[in-house]
Amino acid sequence: MVNAGPLRLVFCGTPEFAVPSLDALLAAGHQIALVVTQPDRPVGRRQILTAPAVKQRAAQHGLPIAQPEKIKQNEDFRAQLESIAPDAIVVVAYGRIIPPWMLSLPRLGCINLHGSLLPRHRGAAPIQWALALGDTVTGNTTMLLEAGLDTGPILLQQKILIAPEQTALDLFPLLAQAGAPLLVVTLRGLANGSIQPRPQDEGTATLARILERDDGRIRFAEYTAIELWNRWRGFQPWPGAFTAWQGRKLIVHRLRPVERNQAAAPALLHAENEKLFVACATNSWLELEEVQLEGKGRITAAEFVRSNTFLPNSRLGE
């Protein structure tokens, strides 16, 4: 085992999740020869062209930045990285598939920080699906990238407990902050030979596919109240949770499972004492606490109850 000094790195990342890792690598004394991030994109209703969070932080540090639209067959970008000859390429939530030429370029490989305990939740949305599926433990994994989707050998892992009330908005920054020092330790161990990559167990692998807008649709007949609550926790801030009321989209901003000794068909809506309850699968119930009708503002359930008429067979999703 040898002592490893500062490494010459290329850092690939885009959203806020990757910023703590960039900061930690710089604080550890590594040389970031280039920061690679996605191009600026229009954001918000006004479609204002906005730089990625990683680009903004890299600019604050005075680091060189590249924003290639494509990388697989980008000869100029390839020549740029080959001229840098990095010891390692670090990838944290970059949002692009790393091509084979890039995987084989650095002597220590391409090291990825992934927000789950691989091989569980491989894919684009591991943090969201960990919550949506009701996991009580998650964590970070550092791994060597290879051609498959998050299939590379594991380097280090750390476990983090998921609190019952946590949403994706809560969990993202926790994993980002915890993963940054793990990445530093991983690079040190790879460089001095103290970390040996180990293969993933293919038999326990699961896919955390990219989220789609329709994942936010509340399917009362398909899921129990607990399952729907977990999906709401995981799908914050997007795609959120929504249904329909009298032909108009109804966004549910806050909800929670409750105990009610009442059997009802899923999606049946029941207003009681200015509270709003909806039946779910297996005679379970959700209380809707804050909602927003299409074209209207966000209101409490009590305000919604006072401003609407509820018939005995009132249903959501219609």
C-alpha positions, 0 to 999 in steps of 0.5 A: 500500500502506498500513500496517494497524493492529490489526483488529477480529476475530471468531474461530471455532474449537473444538479444540486445533488452533485455540488457537495461532492465537487466541494469535497474533492476540492477541499481534499486537495484534488486538482479538478482539471475540468468540470463537465456538466449539461448545457444551460436549460430553460427553467420555470414558466418563464423559461429562463435560461439557467445554468446547472447548479454544478456549473454555478459552483464550478464558476465560483471556484474558477474551474474550467467548464465544458457543457457538451450537448453530446459526448458519445461521438464528440471528437473535440470533447474526447481530444480535450479529455485525452489531453488532460489525461485524468487519474480518474473521472468522477461522475455524480448525477451527470445525466448522460451515459458515459461512452466506452472511450471515456470509461477506459480513459483514466487509469483509476477508472470512472467512479460514480456516486449513486444514491442507493444501496446497489444493486437495489434501485439501479437507474435514474431515480433511486432516491424517489423509488426508495421512498415510493416503495416504502424502504426504511433504509437507503444509502450511497454507493461508490462504484466503478462505471461500466457499460451496463446501467449501474452494474459496475463493481461496488467500492464503498457503501454507507447506510442511512435510515429513512425517517417515516415522515421524510420526503424526497425533498428531505432525503436528497440533501442528506444523501448528497452531503453524506456521499461527498466524504464517501467519494473522497475516501473512495478515491484515496482507497483506489489510489493506494490500493486499500479498496478492492472492487466487488461485483454486485449481486445480480439476483437482488438487483432492482430498477429505479426507472425514470419518473413520468408525469403519470406516476403522480396520478393517485390510483385509489383502487390499485394502492393502499393508503400507506402505499399512496402516502409512500408514493407521495413522499417519493414523488416530491416535488415532481410529479407530485400527487394528483387526481380529478374532481368533477372533471378538473385536475386536483393536486394533493399537496399534503395527505396522510393515511388514517384509520377509519372503521368504514368500508367503502369503494376506492376513490369514494370521498367523504367530508366530515367535520371539515376534514376530507377522507378518501377510500383506497384499496383494501378498505384503507383511507387517506386524509387529504390535508391540502389541495389545489383545484386546477386554476385555483390556489392551494387551500386547506381541506377545510376550505375545500369542504366549505366551498364544495357540495359532497353527495353520498357517492362523491368520488375522486378521479372522475 
